Amino acid sequence: MKDPAAAQATAAAARSFAAARIPFDTEFSLQSRDSLYCTEMVWRAMSAALHRDAVPRKHVEYGRAAIRLSDLESSPDLELVVQARAVVTAPL
């Protein structure tokens, strides 16, 4: 995150989700808070740190809002630190 204080608050919120042992959200629903999927957890942690919705425009998939990795990547609150590309090799 661009703001170091927001980054620390985001990390603290994410740690609290882990400490609470919140289960994986197999329904991929933003409506429930008793289970989280990976990008939802990051979004919720960022939103808590920023005191606002970190991804106000969400993609709609299968008729409901979802948080994609690309939604997080396009956040103006984040800056690119490292860009990596996967190297795919042909089997021997």
Sequence and secondary structure as in RCSB ss.txt:
>XXXX:A:sequence
MKDPAAAQATAAAARSFAAARIPFDTEFSLQSRDSLYCTEMVWRAMSAALHRDAVPRKHVEYGRAAIRLSDLESS
PDLELVVQARAVVTAPL
>XXXX:A:secstr
  SHHHHHHHHHHHHHHHHTT  B TT  SS SSSB HHHHHHHHHHHHHTS S SS EEETTEEE  HHHHHT 
TT               
